[in-house]
Amino acid sequence: MHSAKHLTDFFLASTAFSTPRVQPRLRLGSTYPIHIISRRAVRRSSNSAIHTNSAPKRSSSSWTTGTALLLAAFTGSLAYVYGISNRRIQLHEAKNKRTSYGSAKDFENAINELRGFLSEDTISTDDEDLRNHGYSEWSSINIDQLPVAVAYPKTTDEVSQIARVCHKYRVPMIPYSGGSSLEANFSAPYGGMSVDFSFMDQILHFHEDDMDIVVQPAVSWMGLNESIKKSGLFFPVDPGPSAKIGGMVGTSCSGTNAVRYGTMKEWVVNLTVVLADGTVVKTRRRPRKSSAGYNLTNLFIGSEGTLGLVTEITLKLAVVPQETSVAVVTFPTIRAAAAAASQVMRAGVPIAAMEIMDEVQMSVVNKSGSTSKKWKEVPTLFFKFSGTKAGVQENITLVKAIAKRNKSGEFEFARDAQEQRTLWSARKEALWSMLALREKGAEVWSTDVAVPLSRLCEIIGITAFMRQMGKISKKEMDDLGLFASVLGHVGDGNFHESILYDNTNPKERDAVAKCVHDMVDRALEMEGTCTGEHGIGLGKKESLVKELGLDTIGVMRSIKGALDPYWLMNPGKIMDVAA
């Protein structure tokens, strides 16, 4: 049975627990309010008060039967009240475990402890380093908060040590790979520790006969392919040139090859993951197929670091095709280009890639000088054919016939590998070309959606019906007087829009934001998704709720809470932190 002193302790302690307010930009050396008072400290002070104010003890002769019965009744009521109240504070504490991050002192202790475990240069608090890990010129959204430190682990064991210490002191952890994500995926809204995998950039094992390879997260997909090119194998997922495998896993990215080879999730065999408390798990073994247990591999793919820190990735590899050909063909209108693309897909032509760029994007590439070629500034389709020599020639013949029916210009084919890179470079340099045109105060808002194949023409505003309704993304950009380009993976319904605007002009930014949000809403109305490959990050959380509904988000929250009960792993991304 609990004494009255314990009950007093409880009431005093319960007043000390309030829902913590997360501090914007926690920085060492600053002063922060203390949100949680130690229960032990409260108990010490309350004990002192009770002993000071306690009345003199009664003698045993003062106890009567009535007094004993009255006391028993009171004690029973007290125990009941305390039992109910104790359950409430347990629930309150459990809730606060997920939302209460450490104080500035906790963060400082975590940094000092990690510097004791690891080498001095493993943990950085340099101001420029913090900014580089909290702000991105690529991102459509940036916030003022920065991480309080950056960790540079070299092994899975070091990542585990970092996680254990951060878990101990309630320090959020934010994974950082290539730094080129577009939806504030690596921002630090609650401060915390940015975990930069730059030094984990090794190929660990290459199983050539098994056609798979084990890599660390900072290996770039382009560097990987360069390293294994003599083997006759390659990794086919090809997002932006600066992307690294860890980030590609985090956002479940894809690229221009997705129409033939699929997205990231089709090419990951297994993952080694460090959980929030430092536990290291491997999601499965190395065979290409397995029905053993839950599919944990795909659970972590696309989770944007909110469930764990990926430290090793086993990837499947493909055989380099016997023959590859790249072709570019122009069209008088984007409607004609899209119609040709749709007909190619419906004809079942096994193309390796098919990309569309409008006349604005072609002009951007020319103005930026990012490629060695001068391009016609008209809607353009980019094709990549691969397979056997006979198969490639047959597919080219079929595509040329379809394009001709849609009033295409002449096909331009690459004659060698260098020309292939030149022709394809316009597509791969699209975002960089737009960034190169920025003037002071200008930003690029790049976003993506994906819709069923039959609806792609509508979402980019090329059908007569959508024109009449005035619901055309490209037309809206023109009406705003803003510089905007359209490009897309027309083979899989993924549509991108890049908008150049003046970030110092609130009216202009608000107009762009509305246009982007309206485009996302239209994609959802078409049974599409708010993002095909960029991920949710901070920027598209509201859209995700519209897309999936609260019940589905609730399931995600339950998974998050089970693996990361304190919500330390990349908090605020995909869904809001538990309140």
Phi and psi in degrees as a GROMACS rama.xvg file:
@    title "Ramachandran Plot"
@    xaxis  label "Phi"
@    yaxis  label "Psi"
@TYPE xy
-83.2828  141.746  HIS-2
-80.8934  168.014  SER-3
-61.4393  -32.1651  ALA-4
-61.5723  -42.4153  LYS-5
-64.5902  -38.4338  HIS-6
-64.2429  -41.441  LEU-7
-60.6113  -42.9437  THR-8
-55.4549  -44.0501  ASP-9
-60.8741  -47.2366  PHE-10
-64.3599  -40.7892  PHE-11
-64.4531  -42.8133  LEU-12
-66.9729  -38.1469  ALA-13
-64.3597  -28.758  SER-14
-74.6656  -20.2613  THR-15
-80.2475  -19.2814  ALA-16
-94.7429  113.004  PHE-17
-130.997  156.122  SER-18
-60.3112  122.408  THR-19
-70.7172  148.062  PRO-20
-101.63  123.363  ARG-21
-71.4183  132.448  VAL-22
-80.6249  134.727  GLN-23
-69.7707  131.06  PRO-24
47.1362  75.8729  ARG-25
-68.3694  120.891  LEU-26
-129.397  140.119  ARG-27
-64.3028  144.892  LEU-28
91.8089  -5.4916  GLY-29
-97.6649  167.973  SER-30
-101.464  132.598  THR-31
-128.779  146.731  TYR-32
-68.2896  145.226  PRO-33
-88.0408  120.949  ILE-34
-93.1105  -27.9565  HIS-35
-124.736  123.18  ILE-36
-94.2477  133.742  ILE-37
-58.0842  134.463  SER-38
-64.0607  -33.9238  ARG-39
-63.12  -41.4952  ARG-40
-64.8001  -41.2606  ALA-41
-62.812  -40.4755  VAL-42
-64.7679  -40.1072  ARG-43
-61.3932  -44.4806  ARG-44
-67.8546  -38.4423  SER-45
-69.9946  -37.3886  SER-46
-59.5024  -42.571  ASN-47
-61.0007  -42.8679  SER-48
-64.9155  -40.2567  ALA-49
-67.2553  -43.4977  ILE-50
-65.4894  -36.2637  HIS-51
-68.4579  -39.5417  THR-52
-98.8242  4.2754  ASN-53
-68.7155  146.052  SER-54
-83.4907  160.739  ALA-55
-61.2519  144.734  PRO-56
-67.0553  144.118  LYS-57
-79.7465  155.757  ARG-58
-78.8365  159.263  SER-59
-62.9142  -22.7335  SER-60
-69.5874  -17.4105  SER-61
-78.5468  -10.5218  SER-62
-79.5512  126.701  TRP-63
-120.587  169.459  THR-64
-60.7732  -42.5152  THR-65
-63.3987  -40.7746  GLY-66
-63.2005  -42.1188  THR-67
-63.7262  -42.6045  ALA-68
-64.6794  -42.3326  LEU-69
-62.8943  -42.626  LEU-70
-65.5404  -39.1808  LEU-71
-62.7001  -42.2576  ALA-72
-64.1422  -42.8524  ALA-73
-64.0471  -43.0576  PHE-74
-64.4952  -39.14  THR-75
-62.3826  -43.58  GLY-76
-63.7035  -41.7186  SER-77
-61.4025  -43.5049  LEU-78
-63.7284  -39.4711  ALA-79
-63.7641  -48.0343  TYR-80
-60.0955  -42.5908  VAL-81
-66.3095  -38.6902  TYR-82
-60.8858  -45.0982  GLY-83
-63.8002  -47.1923  ILE-84
-65.9336  -38.7069  SER-85
-63.1384  -37.642  ASN-86
-63.5313  -39.084  ARG-87
-63.9494  -43.4079  ARG-88
-70.1836  -32.2157  ILE-89
-61.9516  -43.8324  GLN-90
-64.759  -40.7448  LEU-91
-63.6709  -42.1578  HIS-92
-65.869  -40.5413  GLU-93
-61.6129  -39.3537  ALA-94
-64.5053  -44.1212  LYS-95
-70.2263  -18.0477  ASN-96
-59.4818  -30.2804  LYS-97
-87.0019  -22.4929  ARG-98
-115.768  -8.67874  THR-99
-97.5391  106.763  SER-100
-91.6958  163.946  TYR-101
-64.4606  162.147  GLY-102
-79.5591  175.438  SER-103
-58.4105  -37.3927  ALA-104
-66.2112  -40.3616  LYS-105
-60.6898  -43.7466  ASP-106
-62.8265  -41.3638  PHE-107
-65.333  -41.1629  GLU-108
-62.5551  -39.2275  ASN-109
-63.0906  -43.6539  ALA-110
-63.4177  -45.3068  ILE-111
-64.9841  -39.4085  ASN-112
-66.0195  -41.0371  GLU-113
-66.8916  -37.5041  LEU-114
-65.0456  -27.2672  ARG-115
-73.3398  -38.3026  GLY-116
-74.5909  -43.7  PHE-117
-108.043  -179.718  LEU-118
-71.6136  156.707  SER-119
-57.2998  -39.0407  GLU-120
-83.1423  2.66196  ASP-121
-72.4242  -28.7008  THR-122
-114.992  123.464  ILE-123
-115.896  139.497  SER-124
-123.95  20.108  THR-125
-63.8867  135.049  ASP-126
-58.1665  -43.4567  ASP-127
-66.2923  -37.5975  GLU-128
-62.5866  -42.8971  ASP-129
-63.6335  -41.6976  LEU-130
-64.4061  -42.0106  ARG-131
-63.3604  -22.6066  ASN-132
-102.999  5.99183  HIS-133
-127.37  -11.8269  GLY-134
-127.998  143.11  TYR-135
-141.496  130.303  SER-136
-71.963  -15.8491  GLU-137
-76.6537  -29.9584  TRP-138
-77.3511  144.165  SER-139
-73.8465  -16.1467  SER-140
-134.425  135.275  ILE-141
-133.683  146.705  ASN-142
-121.505  165.729  ILE-143
-75.1911  -29.3123  ASP-144
-68.3046  145.428  GLN-145
-127.332  160.04  LEU-146
-65.6481  159.989  PRO-147
-89.6823  -16.7069  VAL-148
-159.422  160.732  ALA-149
-124.661  127.766  VAL-150
-102.719  141.53  ALA-151
-122.798  76.6779  TYR-152
-71.5102  159.071  PRO-153
-118.228  -14.1426  LYS-154
-142.44  166.376  THR-155
-61.3122  -38.618  THR-156
-61.91  -40.3699  ASP-157
-66.729  -38.3979  GLU-158
-61.0351  -41.0562  VAL-159
-62.9733  -41.6753  SER-160
-62.9861  -42.5107  GLN-161
-59.411  -45.3275  ILE-162
-64.5132  -41.6198  ALA-163
-61.8882  -43.1801  ARG-164
-69.2669  -43.1165  VAL-165
-63.711  -36.2597  CYS-166
-65.5038  -40.8179  HIS-167
-61.5095  -41.4155  LYS-168
-101.974  8.15735  TYR-169
59.0802  50.4576  ARG-170
-103.531  121.876  VAL-171
-60.0941  150.097  PRO-172
-123.792  130.667  MET-173
-124.114  114.55  ILE-174
-71.7137  144.441  PRO-175
-135.002  125.289  TYR-176
-120.005  -98.6092  SER-177
-83.1319  -18.7049  GLY-178
73.8264  18.5149  GLY-179
-112.826  16.7496  SER-180
-69.3066  159.171  SER-181
-113.584  -4.78303  LEU-182
-121.925  38.3629  GLU-183
56.87  36.0181  ALA-184
-64.2799  -28.0145  ASN-185
-111.321  17.139  PHE-186
-68.775  165.505  SER-187
-123.955  72.3248  ALA-188
-64.5827  -18.7524  PRO-189
-117.339  26.1118  TYR-190
68.6773  -140.778  GLY-191
95.5722  -164.997  GLY-192
-108.485  118.211  MET-193
-81.3285  126.263  SER-194
-103.914  101.23  VAL-195
-93.3996  122.289  ASP-196
-92.2062  19.8063  PHE-197
-52.3225  -36.0636  SER-198
-87.3352  -1.18412  PHE-199
-104.793  73.2083  MET-200
-126.173  33.1978  ASP-201
-106.023  147.785  GLN-202
-84.35  116.225  ILE-203
-84.9863  -43.7589  LEU-204
-147.645  134.598  HIS-205
-119.947  108.523  PHE-206
-99.2091  84.4612  HIS-207
-61.2975  -43.4342  GLU-208
-68.3426  -29.4037  ASP-209
-87.0978  -7.77546  ASP-210
58.3265  46.5785  MET-211
-145.6  165.583  ASP-212
-149.727  142.951  ILE-213
-108.418  124.5  VAL-214
-131.564  161.979  VAL-215
-89.9652  164.91  GLN-216
-66.7265  -23.2349  PRO-217
-91.6164  9.50087  ALA-218
-73.2889  130.203  VAL-219
-85.3121  150.203  SER-220
-66.969  -33.0621  TRP-221
-71.1203  -41.6084  MET-222
-64.2238  -37.9026  GLY-223
-59.6439  -48.9595  LEU-224
-64.9712  -34.5425  ASN-225
-65.9525  -37.49  GLU-226
-69.4423  -29.7735  SER-227
-110.716  11.6733  ILE-228
-62.5712  -29.0037  LYS-229
-72.4293  -14.386  LYS-230
-79.9796  -14.0966  SER-231
81.3336  11.2056  GLY-232
-117.197  160.569  LEU-233
-154.88  161.639  PHE-234
-99.9024  118.411  PHE-235
-84.9496  -12.312  PRO-236
-76.6835  123.449  VAL-237
-133.028  76.5647  ASP-238
-76.047  -150.463  PRO-239
-60.5436  151.748  GLY-240
-57.4305  -27.8166  PRO-241
-88.6265  -2.49513  SER-242
-66.8116  145.295  ALA-243
-120.153  158.827  LYS-244
-59.67  -39.8681  ILE-245
-59.5566  -47.8201  GLY-246
-66.9744  -33.5143  GLY-247
-64.904  -37.1121  MET-248
-66.7074  -44.199  VAL-249
-59.47  -38.036  GLY-250
-102.17  0.921049  THR-251
50.7772  53.6679  SER-252
-73.8286  177.061  CYS-253
-144.382  -138.963  SER-254
168.503  -162.372  GLY-255
-69.3664  -24.8562  THR-256
-83.065  -0.331038  ASN-257
-62.7338  -28.9287  ALA-258
-61.8446  -29.1894  VAL-259
-102.727  -42.288  ARG-260
-101.979  -8.99285  TYR-261
86.614  -168.964  GLY-262
-106.671  -175.448  THR-263
-55.8793  -40.0302  MET-264
-63.4314  -23.6028  LYS-265
-77.2089  -11.1126  GLU-266
-117.752  4.53943  TRP-267
-101.794  123.389  VAL-268
-84.6661  -50.768  VAL-269
-154.981  168.879  ASN-270
-134.207  145.119  LEU-271
-102.552  125.067  THR-272
-129.104  134.347  VAL-273
-96.2156  121.376  VAL-274
-81.4728  175.683  LEU-275
-59.9633  -31.5392  ALA-276
-93.5451  6.78796  ASP-277
96.6757  -6.05712  GLY-278
-62.8138  136.832  THR-279
-106.491  125.615  VAL-280
-126.657  150.967  VAL-281
-116.452  128.151  LYS-282
-71.9346  -27.9944  THR-283
-172.153  -179.924  ARG-284
-92.6819  -160.248  ARG-285
-99.5882  -6.45007  ARG-286
-63.8955  156.091  PRO-287
-70.6273  -21.3441  ARG-288
-134.228  145.516  LYS-289
-159.842  138.709  SER-290
-118.049  28.7901  SER-291
-89.1233  105.378  ALA-292
75.0442  -169.486  GLY-293
-66.0471  152.223  TYR-294
-84.6064  74.9444  ASN-295
-69.7117  -27.2566  LEU-296
-57.0902  -51.4759  THR-297
-72.9461  -17.0778  ASN-298
-65.3138  -41.0491  LEU-299
-81.3753  -28.145  PHE-300
-67.478  126.318  ILE-301
86.1692  1.17121  GLY-302
-85.7225  -2.31782  SER-303
56.6231  33.7187  GLU-304
74.8011  11.6857  GLY-305
-84.1965  -10.7806  THR-306
-112.838  -19.9512  LEU-307
175.574  170.841  GLY-308
-103.305  116.394  LEU-309
-81.1211  124.798  VAL-310
-115.46  -20.864  THR-311
-143.254  143.005  GLU-312
-134.423  126.797  ILE-313
-97.8665  122.502  THR-314
-114.142  141.595  LEU-315
-76.099  151.361  LYS-316
-121.684  156.556  LEU-317
-115.474  159.246  ALA-318
-79.7215  133.271  VAL-319
-61.6483  126.361  VAL-320
-59.4737  149.906  PRO-321
-59.9065  -37.5564  GLN-322
-136.932  137.128  GLU-323
-134.102  136.831  THR-324
-136.968  141.031  SER-325
-118.363  135.709  VAL-326
-137.342  150.289  ALA-327
-127.354  136.405  VAL-328
-141.757  139.707  VAL-329
-101.229  161.268  THR-330
-138.322  154.598  PHE-331
-69.0232  -29.9178  PRO-332
-139.671  158.748  THR-333
-69.7303  -26.0884  ILE-334
-64.3367  -42.2538  ARG-335
-65.5319  -39.9918  ALA-336
-63.9001  -44.0267  ALA-337
-66.7142  -37.9204  ALA-338
-62.3414  -42.5766  ALA-339
-62.5512  -42.5198  ALA-340
-62.0294  -43.4554  ALA-341
-61.9035  -41.1083  SER-342
-68.9724  -33.7753  GLN-343
-62.3469  -44.0779  VAL-344
-65.8147  -42.9662  MET-345
-68.7776  -24.0398  ARG-346
-79.3484  -8.58815  ALA-347
75.0159  23.6175  GLY-348
-71.7528  122.15  VAL-349
-78.9171  71.1998  PRO-350
-76.8158  155.35  ILE-351
-85.5054  -32.0125  ALA-352
-160.725  150.265  ALA-353
-150.473  115.766  MET-354
-123.866  148.717  GLU-355
-121.119  139.741  ILE-356
-137.291  135.535  MET-357
-82.6135  177.153  ASP-358
-64.1414  -30.7254  GLU-359
-66.3651  -45.6985  VAL-360
-65.0093  -36.1472  GLN-361
-65.6294  -37.2844  MET-362
-65.5738  -39.4242  SER-363
-59.4337  -44.6063  VAL-364
-61.4635  -42.0611  VAL-365
-64.2416  -46.3375  ASN-366
-64.9763  -35.2691  LYS-367
-76.7402  -22.6917  SER-368
67.2954  25.5983  GLY-369
-77.9541  -11.3385  SER-370
-126.169  163.344  THR-371
-83.2523  -4.51969  SER-372
-108.353  148.039  LYS-373
-96.3397  128.67  LYS-374
-108.234  151.008  TRP-375
-69.9692  133.782  LYS-376
-92.5004  68.264  GLU-377
-139.874  163.73  VAL-378
-54.9202  135.941  PRO-379
-137.407  140.169  THR-380
-107.698  137.34  LEU-381
-111.556  127.071  PHE-382
-117.851  144.144  PHE-383
-126.593  125.012  LYS-384
-112.084  140.769  PHE-385
-151.313  154.339  SER-386
145.495  -148.017  GLY-387
-76.1493  161.76  THR-388
-59.264  -44.2363  LYS-389
-65.6329  -40.6895  ALA-390
-65.1888  -41.5048  GLY-391
-62.3617  -44.8765  VAL-392
-63.6122  -39.0168  GLN-393
-65.135  -43.0273  GLU-394
-66.9327  -37.2208  ASN-395
-62.1862  -43.4172  ILE-396
-60.1497  -43.7158  THR-397
-64.4327  -44.73  LEU-398
-67.559  -39.4872  VAL-399
-61.6506  -39.8739  LYS-400
-65.2102  -42.3443  ALA-401
-65.0705  -43.8738  ILE-402
-62.6983  -40.8581  ALA-403
-61.6877  -38.2883  LYS-404
-64.2408  -19.7559  ARG-405
-106.886  25.8416  ASN-406
63.728  40.1888  LYS-407
-74.1795  163.088  SER-408
-82.1284  -165.478  GLY-409
-77.2338  143.579  GLU-410
-71.7522  139.66  PHE-411
-113.579  117.797  GLU-412
-107.187  145.413  PHE-413
-76.8471  138.076  ALA-414
-92.8305  -18.2698  ARG-415
-153.097  179.612  ASP-416
-60.7882  -37.4784  ALA-417
-64.8741  -43.0215  GLN-418
-67.5739  -32.0741  GLU-419
-60.9221  -45.7238  GLN-420
-64.0842  -37.1708  ARG-421
-66.1799  -46.8804  THR-422
-64.965  -41.4551  LEU-423
-77.4407  -16.9104  TRP-424
-63.6109  -29.777  SER-425
-60.8405  -40.0347  ALA-426
-72.2345  -44.6113  ARG-427
-70.3866  -21.77  LYS-428
-99.0839  12.6974  GLU-429
-57.3646  -52.8125  ALA-430
-67.189  -41.7707  LEU-431
-61.4049  -36.6799  TRP-432
-62.9154  -42.2573  SER-433
-66.0569  -42.9473  MET-434
-62.2167  -32.9087  LEU-435
-67.5891  -19.7738  ALA-436
-89.602  -1.82422  LEU-437
-66.6438  140.774  ARG-438
-107.221  178.683  GLU-439
-57.8395  128.904  LYS-440
87.8454  -9.62351  GLY-441
-86.1917  146.227  ALA-442
-133.896  161.771  GLU-443
-114.101  124.672  VAL-444
-101.295  109.295  TRP-445
-111.921  126.718  SER-446
-141.027  165.269  THR-447
-144.202  153.382  ASP-448
-137.499  168.551  VAL-449
-138.433  142.244  ALA-450
-134.424  164.656  VAL-451
-55.1798  147.387  PRO-452
-51.1768  -39.0111  LEU-453
-70.0673  -12.7571  SER-454
-104.81  -1.58306  ARG-455
-61.0509  -40.6612  LEU-456
-58.5937  -39.182  CYS-457
-67.4867  -42.778  GLU-458
-67.7402  -28.7776  ILE-459
-94.2287  6.03529  ILE-460
79.5194  47.1241  GLY-461
-120.956  2.83816  ILE-462
-95.7368  151.512  THR-463
-61.7208  -37.3498  ALA-464
-61.552  -46.3567  PHE-465
-66.2572  -33.4123  MET-466
-62.8486  -45.7434  ARG-467
-62.6713  -35.2317  GLN-468
-79.1065  -11.8531  MET-469
71.3909  24.5959  GLY-470
-112.03  62.9329  LYS-471
-121.099  121.219  ILE-472
-57.2945  -47.9118  SER-473
-65.6593  -41.6131  LYS-474
-62.7625  -40.2894  LYS-475
-60.6304  -41.2096  GLU-476
-62.3522  -44.1251  MET-477
-61.2152  -41.7912  ASP-478
-63.4211  -32.2766  ASP-479
-76.6977  -10.5707  LEU-480
72.2891  25.8626  GLY-481
-105.482  158.015  LEU-482
-89.8036  108.711  PHE-483
-136.613  143.003  ALA-484
-125.012  156.135  SER-485
-120.714  133.045  VAL-486
-150.363  160.854  LEU-487
-169.44  158.585  GLY-488
-87.087  82.2354  HIS-489
-64.8515  -15.8622  VAL-490
-74.3702  -20.6817  GLY-491
-130.788  18.5422  ASP-492
76.8225  16.6887  GLY-493
-97.2414  125.088  ASN-494
-121.931  132.111  PHE-495
-117.623  147.066  HIS-496
-134.646  129.555  GLU-497
-117.746  126.81  SER-498
-124.025  123.811  ILE-499
-93.636  123.745  LEU-500
-146.648  166.655  TYR-501
-90.1753  108.612  ASP-502
-70.933  -16.6352  ASN-503
-84.0024  -6.26713  THR-504
-104.701  101.793  ASN-505
-57.1575  -37.8766  PRO-506
-63.6545  -41.3269  LYS-507
-67.6376  -43.0178  GLU-508
-64.553  -42.3081  ARG-509
-61.7605  -38.36  ASP-510
-65.5517  -41.297  ALA-511
-65.8044  -43.9846  VAL-512
-59.7411  -43.4675  ALA-513
-62.6511  -42.303  LYS-514
-62.8916  -42.9692  CYS-515
-64.7274  -44.4606  VAL-516
-64.563  -38.2055  HIS-517
-64.3007  -39.0992  ASP-518
-62.7707  -42.2113  MET-519
-63.0529  -43.8519  VAL-520
-60.6244  -39.8224  ASP-521
-65.9947  -37.4106  ARG-522
-61.6552  -40.9929  ALA-523
-66.2563  -37.3026  LEU-524
-62.6899  -25.6617  GLU-525
-91.9793  16.7451  MET-526
64.7874  31.1791  GLU-527
-97.5138  -162.509  GLY-528
-127.771  153.769  THR-529
-73.9649  -13.3901  CYS-530
-155.793  130.388  THR-531
-90.5791  -29.9608  GLY-532
-153.937  -9.39972  GLU-533
-81.7113  -24.7561  HIS-534
91.8541  176.958  GLY-535
-91.7961  -51.4439  ILE-536
54.4481  -139.64  GLY-537
-86.9797  -26.6896  LEU-538
-75.7906  -25.781  GLY-539
-124.396  26.4904  LYS-540
-63.8023  -42.7227  LYS-541
-64.7341  -37.8539  GLU-542
-66.7671  -34.558  SER-543
-63.6234  -39.2138  LEU-544
-63.0065  -42.1919  VAL-545
-62.1281  -38.0156  LYS-546
-72.3959  -43.9361  GLU-547
-107.254  -24.4989  LEU-548
88.9492  159.445  GLY-549
-66.9684  -33.2908  LEU-550
-64.3602  -43.5189  ASP-551
-67.4098  -40.7333  THR-552
-61.7092  -35.6692  ILE-553
-60.6727  -39.4091  GLY-554
-63.237  -43.4823  VAL-555
-60.2825  -41.8366  MET-556
-63.632  -37.2563  ARG-557
-65.683  -41.1317  SER-558
-63.5692  -45.4792  ILE-559
-58.4507  -47.0818  LYS-560
-64.0048  -33.1709  GLY-561
-70.2071  -40.7787  ALA-562
-87.207  -25.4955  LEU-563
-142.011  72.2423  ASP-564
-62.1686  -22.487  PRO-565
-95.5884  2.6708  TYR-566
53.8217  51.6757  TRP-567
-93.0077  -23.4111  LEU-568
-85.178  110.562  MET-569
42.3455  55.9162  ASN-570
-64.9937  146.64  PRO-571
90.5445  -6.52562  GLY-572
-95.5778  147.444  LYS-573
69.5939  -50.7731  ILE-574
-142.328  159.135  MET-575
-68.2378  151.372  ASP-576
-62.5398  140.604  VAL-577
-58.2059  133.021  ALA-578
